[in-house]
Each structure stands twice: as C-alpha cells, then as structure tokens.
Amino acid sequence: MHQAVLMKNSAHTVTIAAALVLLVLMFWGCAPRTQPVKSVDMLSTPNLLVEADAAWQAKHWEATELYYAAALERPDLVRSELPVVYVRLAEAASQNGHYHQARIALEQWANQDTAALERADWERLYLGAMAALGKTERLQNHLQWVRDAVNVPWVTKQEVALWYADYFRAHEDYAQALDVLDTFYAQAPDIQARSLFEHEFSLKLAAMDDTQVDDLAGAVTPANQWRFPYALTAFERGVRIASDKEAWSADWRTLRDLAASSELADPIPLRNKLAELEARYGVPRIGLALALPVTGPYAKVGVKILRGAGLAQWRLAQEGVDVEIKVVNTEAPGWEARLAELPSHFTVVGGPLRIDAFKRFYEADSPAAGVLEKRAVFAFLSSLGDLTEGKDAWRFFTSRNDEVRSLVHLTVDKLGITDLAVFYPEEKFGRTMAQTFYREAAPLGGRIKGMQSYPPHDLKQWTRRVGKLLNVPADFSDNKDVPLPMPDFGAVFIPDGWRQAQTLLPNFFFYEGDQLVFLGPGLWSRALDDARDVDEHYYRLAVCPGAWWDGSDGGRALQSALTEEGLGQADFWVALGYDFLRFAGRLGTLPASWDSAQVNERILKAEDMDFSMAPMTWDENGTASQDLYLFTPAANGKRIVDPAKFAESIARAQARREKRMENYEKRLEEAAKPARNPDLPPTP
C-alpha cells in the first residue's frame, strides 16, 4: 500500500462532505447564480446523482462539488458509484481551487480501494493537488513509487511521466523534465507503446512557444541527443530555427541526422517534417573555397589535402549533403582576386598554408582584403599572426600551444617530471617556441630550471652550449673519468628540426645526459613519418607530438575509405583535407549577415564529429585546441608512447647513471686506502 498517499485518520473522511457542503454553500451565497441549486436534503440519492451528473456535464464546478460531496454522506450510495463520485468530486474541488479538499477525497478513495492509485485520472488529480499545495517532498516520493511500482499499468505511468515533465519544466529543471521521460520510456512494454509516448510528447512540444523549446533543448547533449525524449526536443528546436531561412543550411544537417539516426520507435514523423521543410526551403548547397598551393614547392602538400577533401565530398554526397568545392591556387598570380570574386554562397574558406599568403587577406593593397568580412576563413596555420582567433578568422591546424601542452602534460602529469629546461636555436621559430614553452609550462605545474640558446648554423658551438646547459665543469676534458653531476632538470625541450636533433642529441650523451627526456616539436613527428633506419640508442627517451597516427580509430577508418576508393595512402595532410571538408559541411552556408558569434555557435555543433586526425575542439570564443598524440622515434619511423613503459625506461637510465656514480665512489674509496706491506700477514 502506498503509505505516502493513504490517510488513516477517519476524522478527515467523516467530515469531508459536511465541510464541502458548508464551503460551497458559503461560496454560492456570494457568487452570481448561473444555475439553480436544488436542496440536497430534498433529493433522493439517485436524483442527487442525476443532478450531480448534469452539473458535471455543464462544467458547473461549484454545484458539482456540492452534489458529489453530499452524495458521499448518503448511506444508500451504491459502492460501484464511488469511483465516479470521488474522481468528479476531486476534479470539481481542484477547479474551484479547493486543493486540500481534492486531496482528502482522493486519499479517502485510495483508503477504500488501493487500486485507485493505478488509475490515470486519480494520479493526474492527486499530482495536481500536491503541486498546488506545495508538497515537493511528497511529489518526489510519489514519483519514485510510481516508477518502481509493478502493478501500475503503462497507460497510467505514461500519464504520470508527462505530468512530471511539465512540472519540472515549469520549475525550470529542464534536465529533470527530460530525464523523467527517458526513465519511464525505458519501461514501455512494446514498440506501439513507445510510439504513442513519442506522439504524446511531440504534441506537447508543438504546443510550447520558442522560448520554452529553447530552454528544454538546453538539456540536450551530444551523448543523449539520439534517444527519446532528447531527439524529439532537438528536432523541434531545429524546426523552429528552420523558419529563419538564413540558418536553414546549418540547421538542415542537424534535422537530417536526427531524422536518419535517432533511436525512436517511430521516426517517420521526423522524416515527413524534414521532407516538408526541404520542399519549402530546398536542400542546401554548401559552397567551400580551398586556398591551397597546387603548383610550386608546396604542391605535393596541397594535392594531398585535396585528395582528402575529394574523398569527403564523395562520402557526403552519398549521404545527401551537397558540398561544392572551388580550389584557388595560392601559387598562381591573381589568386586573391579570384577568391574575392567567388559567388556569395562560398561563405567558408579553408587555408592557406603559408602565413605570407594569409596576410593577403588583410593587407590594404590586396584584392582579397575584404574576404575576412564576407567569408569565414579557417587557416591551416599554427597561428593567425596579428589577427584575433575566433573573431577575425579561425584556425584548423595544430598550434604551438597544443604541442607544448601535450609535452608538459606528459612530463608533469604522467611521468612526474616537474623540473624542465629549454635548449633552443637562435632564430625566429626556436625563440617563439621557447617563449611558448616557458609561458605554458608554469600553469601546468612545470618549472624551468635551465634555458640555453645555440647558433643554428655553427655546429662547432653546439657541444659547448650543451655543456653550458648541463653545467659541465671547465676542466671536464682533463678529467673525463670523473662522473658529471646530475642536472637539476629531468627533461629538456629542443624546438628544432629532426635533422638538427640527430646532431644535437649525441652531444647530451657525450656529457652523460642519457637519463634526460628529450622533448621535440611536431616537426620531428612529421619528419619521422618518412624516416627509416633510425638509431634508437639516442632516442629511447625522446618524445614528440603529432596530429596524425595511422593506428588510431580515425586513422584506420580514413585508410579504409581511401583503399575502398583506390586513393592511396593516408597521412596527416590527407586527413586534414578529409576532416576539414566534413567539418565545413556541418557548418553549412553562413547567412549573409553573419558575425563571429554566429560562426562560433555553429562551430560548437560542427566539432561533434569523428576526426581522422587528432580531435579538435573550440571554446565558446572560437579558439581552437587539439589533443595531440605523442610518439617516440623508432627504427622504422615512430611509435606511440606508452607512459607507463616510458617511465620504466627513464628509471632504468637513471639507475645506470647512479650505478656509474657508485662505482666511481667505490674506486675513490679503494684508492684512498693505505697500501699493504706484502711481507705482513693479511689482516684478519
């Protein structure tokens, strides 16, 4: 028996009718009479029920409450009439604002027949009365009881679920409003029941205004958006947005995905609505410009990007997404004007690859100077130079900060190395990367204990500069048998190319730095993609970040797609083109009056995709970041870093260094002992 509902105090049940009669008579004496009320004392019980039914049918709630309250006092009231009497009395009392009286009637009914709690009309009236009386805790307990009850039929549970969804939404608890529907939906006995539940909730959504739908859609996440009720909520919001024709191209993709992939019992209504909208607004055609070098020294890279983009275009076409690509060769004279003159539906630009080409978008004398105002440009660059990312333009490429964060995260969080050093070349890239490392390390828990530069073209100076970083004594060459002191850092960042690293790292070994972790930039990773016969001796403790790993799920999926179409081997540049075109397809065509805030809002939705390279994300201000893979050089190129095994390698290298120190100290101790006279017997 549901103890939260049933009342055991008989005094309440005995006096209910008398109280109700008094209240209604007092009310009736003050209110204008719209229908004559007959004296209940002069009516037989059958006639009283006739009058009560007439008042009920006419929705005269005051008379209804009076008559049915009086009927409950009649000793000759037939028991079979009780359900009708109680439910109508409770309804009339609620309509009259007498929620306490409605509650008493319902609880009296439940005391006499516990099966009343299994009825949808009892639940609806009881919940309404509890809400009006502010019984929050009672409502929470009752929700749990109905959810767990095995005897409550599904039709009643559905009614309860829909009521609680409205209740929580009215109290601005939107996540709970959808969660209660999700929980009860899982209990639906069959596909027909789930389909009807979906239909009932869709009707409620359709009756809401735009603000109410927006509020409810705030509880939809990428993790739940494909199932009921979240899918229907997201779809309804998309339908409301579709009325803005300028937002249609981006919104269409969302509606299409929900109609095609949502886990609903009956997705047909969604598909029918999508077809109706497509007939009204048309299927969007997305225009994408790619500013890439397809001739000249960087043509090989540009062609690889186009190969990936072409594969993505073909795959999207099979899904019904029409992306039109225009390639602008940034190595050809006049490319800026050709880009600027593209039709207006080319609202998104990918590229360029070089900063000097990117500057042509905002240099005053360039024909492309107005492109940034008309089109959203996603540069394939690590930095946008003088422009503000997320406002003037956007980035679809690994940043220097991404590289540094990935390295510091490994050393500090995974390997426990907090003391770091920087050894950098005296040129622009090296200085910039050194500054980035210095700036980013501290917030992540790293301490810079050493910083040393070296002339990039004077190889004779490299060994001496390494010795300076490691505090090697000036007389080292005269005392090479003396072990050097351990450096006060455990890892050193070397922002230079792989070819330079192959010369630099042996210098550290010369000065007994073989226990150090060597951190390299992404340049190492890209060079190692084509490297062979690498001498692993010097690089067992070397690490470099990269955005491409052919062993990742995304990398294998891309290679499978390329193989299926006979398009060759996957690498980072192919992945870049493949991912960007799919990302741009999700962005859609921007409205004519777009601004950066609108683009940033669309990006947050478009980023929810399966990347083939390391996944990228953007914050609400449009700043991109990439969660990079970490590699160590290997004989056949590179392999992914396993932090646990890497830590074991560090420990072994440190143990070897400590062993050398111990052996040297033992030799010193032996040498310090006085020589023994061979003519004397050995000391016992």
ZAMARGU-4260 file (C-alpha; in steps of 0.2 Angstrom, whole numbers, plus 5000, padded with zeros to 4 digits):
<rodrens>
0) 5000/5000/5000 | 5007/5017/4996 | 5010/5025/5013 | 5014/5042/5005 | 4996/5044/4999
5) 4984/5034/5010 | 4976/5043/5026 | 4972/5033/5041 | 4964/5047/5051 | 4945/5043/5050
10) 4940/5060/5056 | 4945/5068/5040 | 4935/5056/5030 | 4919/5058/5041 | 4919/5077/5040
15) 4924/5079/5022 | 4906/5080/5015 | 4900/5092/5029 | 4915/5103/5026 | 4912/5104/5007
20) 4894/5107/5009 | 4897/5122/5020 | 4911/5129/5009 | 4901/5128/4993 | 4885/5135/5001
25) 4895/5150/5008 | 4903/5152/4990 | 4886/5150/4982 | 4878/5163/4993 | 4892/5176/4987
30) 4893/5172/4969 | 4881/5175/4955 | 4870/5161/4952 | 4871/5154/4934 | 4861/5138/4938
35) 4848/5135/4952 | 4855/5123/4965 | 4842/5111/4972 | 4842/5107/4991 | 4852/5091/4993
40) 4841/5086/5008 | 4825/5086/4997 | 4834/5074/4984 | 4834/5056/4984 | 4851/5048/4981
45) 4848/5043/4963 | 4841/5060/4959 | 4856/5068/4968 | 4867/5059/4957 | 4857/5064/4942
50) 4859/5082/4947 | 4877/5080/4950 | 4880/5072/4933 | 4871/5087/4925 | 4882/5099/4934
55) 4897/5089/4929 | 4892/5089/4911 | 4889/5108/4911 | 4906/5111/4920 | 4897/5120/4934
60) 4911/5115/4946 | 4903/5123/4962 | 4887/5113/4960 | 4897/5098/4955 | 4907/5099/4971
65) 4892/5102/4982 | 4882/5087/4975 | 4895/5074/4975 | 4901/5079/4992 | 4883/5077/4998
70) 4882/5060/4989 | 4896/5053/4999 | 4886/5056/5015 | 4872/5045/5009 | 4872/5028/5017
75) 4862/5021/5002 | 4876/5026/4989 | 4880/5011/4979 | 4898/5006/4981 | 4900/5004/4962
80) 4896/5023/4961 | 4911/5028/4972 | 4925/5029/4958 | 4914/5041/4948 | 4909/5051/4964
85) 4927/5053/4970 | 4935/5057/4954 | 4922/5070/4950 | 4922/5077/4967 | 4941/5079/4966
90) 4941/5087/4949 | 4927/5099/4954 | 4937/5104/4970 | 4953/5107/4960 | 4943/5118/4948
95) 4937/5128/4962 | 4954/5129/4970 | 4950/5118/4985 | 4965/5108/4983 | 4965/5102/5001
100) 4948/5095/4999 | 4953/5087/4982 | 4967/5078/4991 | 4956/5072/5005 | 4943/5065/4993
105) 4957/5056/4983 | 4965/5049/4999 | 4948/5043/5005 | 4946/5034/4989 | 4963/5026/4990
110) 4960/5021/5008 | 4944/5011/5002 | 4952/5004/4986 | 4971/5004/4984 | 4968/5000/4965
115) 4963/5018/4963 | 4982/5023/4963 | 4983/5013/4947 | 4971/5024/4938 | 4977/5038/4927
120) 4963/5050/4932 | 4967/5048/4951 | 4986/5051/4948 | 4983/5066/4937 | 4971/5074/4951
125) 4982/5069/4965 | 4998/5076/4957 | 4989/5092/4953 | 4983/5094/4971 | 5000/5090/4978
130) 5008/5103/4967 | 4996/5116/4971 | 4998/5113/4990 | 5017/5114/4988 | 5021/5096/4993
135) 5038/5095/4985 | 5044/5080/4995 | 5028/5071/4993 | 5029/5073/4975 | 5047/5066/4974
140) 5042/5051/4984 | 5027/5048/4974 | 5037/5049/4958 | 5049/5036/4964 | 5034/5025/4970
145) 5026/5025/4953 | 5042/5022/4943 | 5046/5007/4954 | 5028/5000/4955 | 5025/4984/4946
150) 5006/4984/4946 | 5003/5002/4939 | 4998/5000/4921 | 5009/5008/4907 | 4995/5020/4902
155) 4995/5027/4920 | 5014/5028/4920 | 5014/5037/4904 | 5002/5050/4911 | 5012/5052/4926
160) 5028/5054/4916 | 5021/5068/4905 | 5014/5077/4921 | 5031/5077/4930 | 5039/5083/4914
165) 5028/5098/4914 | 5030/5100/4932 | 5049/5100/4932 | 5049/5111/4916 | 5038/5124/4925
170) 5051/5124/4939 | 5065/5127/4926 | 5073/5110/4930 | 5074/5105/4912 | 5087/5091/4914
175) 5075/5083/4926 | 5060/5086/4915 | 5068/5076/4901 | 5076/5063/4912 | 5059/5058/4919
180) 5053/5055/4902 | 5068/5045/4897 | 5067/5034/4913 | 5048/5030/4910 | 5051/5027/4891
185) 5063/5013/4896 | 5048/5004/4904 | 5036/5005/4889 | 5030/4987/4886 | 5032/4987/4867
190) 5036/4997/4851 | 5017/5003/4850 | 5018/5010/4867 | 5034/5019/4864 | 5027/5026/4848
195) 5012/5033/4857 | 5023/5040/4870 | 5033/5049/4857 | 5017/5056/4849 | 5010/5062/4865
200) 5027/5071/4869 | 5028/5078/4852 | 5011/5086/4854 | 5017/5094/4870 | 5032/5101/4861
205) 5022/5108/4847 | 5011/5117/4860 | 5026/5126/4868 | 5032/5143/4862 | 5050/5146/4855
210) 5057/5151/4872 | 5051/5135/4881 | 5058/5124/4867 | 5075/5133/4868 | 5075/5131/4887
215) 5071/5112/4886 | 5084/5110/4872 | 5097/5116/4884 | 5097/5099/4892 | 5101/5090/4876
220) 5119/5084/4874 | 5129/5075/4861 | 5128/5060/4872 | 5109/5059/4873 | 5103/5068/4858
225) 5099/5052/4848 | 5087/5045/4860 | 5069/5049/4867 | 5065/5062/4873 | 5080/5072/4868
230) 5080/5068/4850 | 5062/5075/4848 | 5067/5090/4858 | 5082/5094/4847 | 5072/5091/4832
235) 5058/5103/4837 | 5070/5116/4841 | 5078/5113/4824 | 5060/5115/4816 | 5058/5132/4825
240) 5076/5138/4819 | 5071/5132/4801 | 5059/5147/4800 | 5074/5158/4798 | 5079/5154/4780
245) 5097/5161/4783 | 5100/5147/4796 | 5092/5134/4786 | 5108/5127/4778 | 5117/5123/4795
250) 5100/5118/4803 | 5096/5106/4789 | 5111/5095/4793 | 5105/5093/4812 | 5087/5089/4807
255) 5093/5077/4794 | 5105/5067/4806 | 5091/5066/4819 | 5078/5060/4806 | 5090/5047/4800
260) 5099/5041/4815 | 5088/5044/4831 | 5084/5029/4841 | 5065/5031/4841 | 5051/5019/4839
265) 5043/5029/4825 | 5055/5041/4816 | 5043/5043/4802 | 5035/5060/4808 | 5053/5067/4809
270) 5056/5062/4791 | 5040/5068/4785 | 5043/5085/4793 | 5060/5086/4786 | 5053/5082/4769
275) 5041/5096/4771 | 5054/5109/4776 | 5065/5103/4761 | 5051/5106/4749 | 5049/5124/4757
280) 5067/5129/4758 | 5076/5117/4746 | 5091/5106/4750 | 5105/5117/4755 | 5120/5118/4743
285) 5136/5122/4753 | 5150/5132/4745 | 5168/5129/4751 | 5183/5138/4744 | 5200/5130/4747
290) 5215/5142/4746 | 5230/5130/4743 | 5246/5128/4733 | 5243/5116/4719 | 5259/5121/4710
295) 5276/5126/4716 | 5287/5119/4730 | 5272/5115/4741 | 5261/5107/4728 | 5263/5090/4735
300) 5255/5095/4751 | 5241/5105/4743 | 5237/5090/4732 | 5236/5078/4747 | 5224/5090/4756
305) 5213/5090/4740 | 5213/5071/4739 | 5206/5070/4757 | 5194/5084/4753 | 5188/5075/4737
310) 5185/5059/4747 | 5175/5068/4760 | 5165/5077/4746 | 5160/5060/4739 | 5156/5052/4755
315) 5145/5067/4760 | 5136/5066/4743 | 5131/5049/4746 | 5123/5055/4762 | 5114/5068/4753
320) 5125/5083/4758 | 5130/5093/4743 | 5146/5102/4745 | 5153/5112/4730 | 5172/5115/4731
325) 5182/5129/4722 | 5201/5127/4723 | 5211/5143/4722 | 5229/5140/4719 | 5239/5152/4730
330) 5254/5150/4719 | 5246/5157/4704 | 5246/5176/4701 | 5230/5184/4704 | 5223/5171/4716
335) 5217/5184/4728 | 5205/5192/4716 | 5199/5175/4711 | 5195/5171/4729 | 5186/5188/4732
340) 5175/5186/4716 | 5168/5169/4721 | 5149/5168/4722 | 5141/5173/4738 | 5137/5155/4744
345) 5155/5151/4746 | 5155/5158/4764 | 5168/5147/4771 | 5187/5146/4766 | 5200/5133/4771
350) 5218/5138/4770 | 5230/5145/4766 | 5246/5135/4771 | 5258/5149/4772 | 5257/5165/4783
355) 5263/5176/4769 | 5248/5171/4759 | 5236/5173/4774 | 5242/5191/4777 | 5235/5194/4759
360) 5218/5193/4767 | 5220/5209/4777 | 5234/5219/4769 | 5227/5235/4762 | 5234/5233/4745
365) 5227/5216/4742 | 5212/5212/4731 | 5207/5199/4745 | 5207/5212/4758 | 5188/5211/4761
370) 5187/5192/4761 | 5188/5191/4780 | 5172/5201/4781 | 5162/5191/4768 | 5169/5173/4772
375) 5174/5164/4787 | 5192/5159/4785 | 5199/5143/4793 | 5218/5145/4791 | 5229/5129/4790
380) 5242/5138/4801 | 5248/5136/4819 | 5245/5155/4822 | 5234/5169/4814 | 5248/5181/4817
385) 5241/5199/4820 | 5223/5193/4819 | 5212/5188/4834 | 5207/5170/4833 | 5188/5167/4834
390) 5184/5185/4829 | 5194/5190/4813 | 5197/5172/4807 | 5198/5154/4814 | 5211/5140/4814
395) 5210/5122/4808 | 5228/5117/4812 | 5239/5112/4827 | 5245/5127/4837 | 5262/5129/4846
400) 5252/5129/4862 | 5244/5112/4858 | 5262/5105/4856 | 5269/5112/4872 | 5253/5107/4882
405) 5254/5089/4876 | 5273/5088/4881 | 5271/5096/4898 | 5256/5086/4902 | 5266/5070/4898
410) 5281/5075/4908 | 5272/5083/4923 | 5256/5073/4925 | 5261/5056/4918 | 5280/5055/4921
415) 5281/5066/4937 | 5295/5077/4930 | 5292/5095/4935 | 5309/5102/4933 | 5312/5106/4914
420) 5325/5115/4903 | 5324/5123/4886 | 5338/5122/4873 | 5333/5132/4858 | 5341/5139/4841
425) 5344/5157/4840 | 5331/5160/4826 | 5313/5165/4825 | 5305/5148/4826 | 5316/5142/4840
430) 5314/5158/4851 | 5295/5158/4848 | 5293/5140/4854 | 5305/5143/4868 | 5294/5158/4874
435) 5278/5147/4872 | 5286/5133/4882 | 5291/5145/4896 | 5274/5153/4896 | 5264/5137/4896
440) 5274/5126/4907 | 5271/5135/4924 | 5252/5134/4924 | 5253/5116/4920 | 5265/5113/4935
445) 5282/5114/4926 | 5297/5123/4932 | 5310/5130/4920 | 5327/5126/4928 | 5338/5130/4913
450) 5337/5139/4897 | 5351/5140/4884 | 5352/5145/4866 | 5364/5140/4852 | 5368/5147/4835
455) 5358/5136/4822 | 5372/5136/4809 | 5388/5135/4819 | 5389/5116/4823 | 5406/5118/4832
460) 5397/5128/4846 | 5383/5115/4849 | 5394/5104/4860 | 5400/5119/4871 | 5382/5126/4873
465) 5375/5109/4878 | 5389/5108/4891 | 5384/5125/4897 | 5366/5120/4899 | 5372/5105/4909
470) 5384/5115/4920 | 5399/5104/4914 | 5415/5109/4923 | 5428/5119/4913 | 5441/5105/4916
475) 5430/5091/4910 | 5441/5087/4896 | 5455/5084/4908 | 5445/5074/4920 | 5434/5063/4909
480) 5434/5049/4921 | 5426/5059/4934 | 5407/5057/4933 | 5397/5073/4930 | 5384/5080/4942
485) 5366/5076/4938 | 5357/5091/4930 | 5344/5099/4941 | 5331/5095/4927 | 5324/5079/4920
490) 5318/5084/4903 | 5324/5097/4890 | 5314/5104/4876 | 5323/5106/4859 | 5312/5116/4847
495) 5322/5112/4831 | 5320/5101/4816 | 5323/5082/4816 | 5339/5083/4806 | 5346/5095/4818
500) 5341/5084/4833 | 5350/5070/4826 | 5366/5080/4828 | 5361/5088/4845 | 5356/5073/4855
505) 5373/5064/4854 | 5381/5079/4862 | 5370/5077/4878 | 5375/5058/4879 | 5393/5064/4877
510) 5390/5074/4894 | 5381/5059/4902 | 5364/5066/4899 | 5357/5049/4893 | 5344/5049/4908
515) 5336/5065/4901 | 5319/5065/4892 | 5321/5075/4876 | 5305/5084/4870 | 5304/5089/4852
520) 5291/5099/4842 | 5279/5092/4829 | 5292/5095/4816 | 5300/5078/4822 | 5284/5069/4821
525) 5281/5074/4803 | 5299/5070/4798 | 5298/5053/4806 | 5283/5048/4795 | 5296/5046/4781
530) 5311/5041/4792 | 5319/5024/4791 | 5334/5016/4800 | 5333/5027/4815 | 5347/5024/4828
535) 5336/5021/4843 | 5351/5022/4855 | 5350/5041/4856 | 5331/5042/4856 | 5324/5030/4868
540) 5319/5044/4879 | 5314/5056/4865 | 5296/5062/4863 | 5287/5072/4850 | 5269/5077/4847
545) 5259/5074/4831 | 5241/5076/4825 | 5242/5060/4814 | 5243/5042/4820 | 5238/5029/4807
550) 5234/5017/4822 | 5220/5027/4829 | 5202/5023/4825 | 5200/5038/4814 | 5216/5034/4805
555) 5211/5017/4801 | 5194/5022/4796 | 5202/5035/4784 | 5214/5022/4776 | 5199/5010/4774
560) 5189/5023/4765 | 5204/5028/4754 | 5208/5010/4750 | 5190/5007/4745 | 5191/5021/4733
565) 5208/5017/4727 | 5215/5034/4733 | 5232/5028/4740 | 5240/5031/4757 | 5233/5041/4772
570) 5244/5054/4781 | 5242/5070/4790 | 5238/5081/4775 | 5226/5069/4768 | 5217/5068/4785
575) 5217/5087/4786 | 5208/5089/4770 | 5196/5075/4774 | 5192/5082/4791 | 5190/5100/4786
580) 5178/5097/4772 | 5167/5086/4783 | 5168/5100/4797 | 5163/5113/4784 | 5149/5103/4778
585) 5142/5103/4796 | 5145/5122/4797 | 5134/5124/4782 | 5131/5140/4772 | 5133/5156/4783
590) 5119/5169/4782 | 5123/5185/4773 | 5124/5195/4789 | 5134/5183/4799 | 5145/5188/4813
595) 5159/5179/4823 | 5147/5175/4837 | 5136/5165/4825 | 5151/5156/4817 | 5157/5151/4835
600) 5140/5145/4839 | 5140/5134/4824 | 5157/5128/4827 | 5152/5121/4844 | 5140/5110/4835
605) 5150/5105/4820 | 5165/5099/4830 | 5155/5085/4836 | 5161/5073/4823 | 5173/5058/4821
610) 5190/5066/4817 | 5203/5055/4807 | 5217/5066/4814 | 5219/5071/4832 | 5202/5078/4838
615) 5200/5097/4838 | 5189/5107/4849 | 5184/5125/4850 | 5179/5136/4865 | 5165/5147/4865
620) 5176/5161/4859 | 5181/5152/4844 | 5199/5147/4850 | 5204/5130/4843 | 5214/5117/4853
625) 5220/5099/4848 | 5223/5084/4859 | 5239/5078/4851 | 5246/5060/4850 | 5264/5058/4857
630) 5277/5047/4849 | 5295/5041/4851 | 5307/5038/4837 | 5309/5020/4832 | 5319/5011/4819
635) 5305/5011/4807 | 5300/5029/4810 | 5290/5031/4826 | 5278/5023/4838 | 5265/5029/4850
640) 5271/5032/4868 | 5265/5021/4882 | 5268/5032/4898 | 5270/5018/4909 | 5283/5009/4899
645) 5292/5026/4895 | 5293/5029/4914 | 5301/5012/4916 | 5314/5017/4903 | 5318/5033/4912
650) 5320/5023/4928 | 5332/5011/4920 | 5343/5025/4913 | 5343/5034/4930 | 5348/5018/4938
655) 5363/5016/4926 | 5368/5034/4929 | 5368/5031/4948 | 5377/5015/4946 | 5391/5024/4937
660) 5392/5036/4952 | 5393/5022/4964 | 5406/5013/4955 | 5417/5029/4954 | 5415/5032/4973
665) 5420/5014/4977 | 5436/5017/4966 | 5439/5033/4976 | 5437/5023/4992 | 5449/5009/4986
670) 5462/5022/4981 | 5461/5031/4997 | 5466/5015/5007 | 5484/5014/5013 | 5495/5001/5003
675) 5498/4985/5012 | 5515/4978/5016 | 5517/4962/5006 | 5528/4954/5019 | 5515/4956/5033
680) 5501/4943/5035 | 5484/4948/5029 | 5473/4957/5042 | 5460/4945/5049
</rodrens>
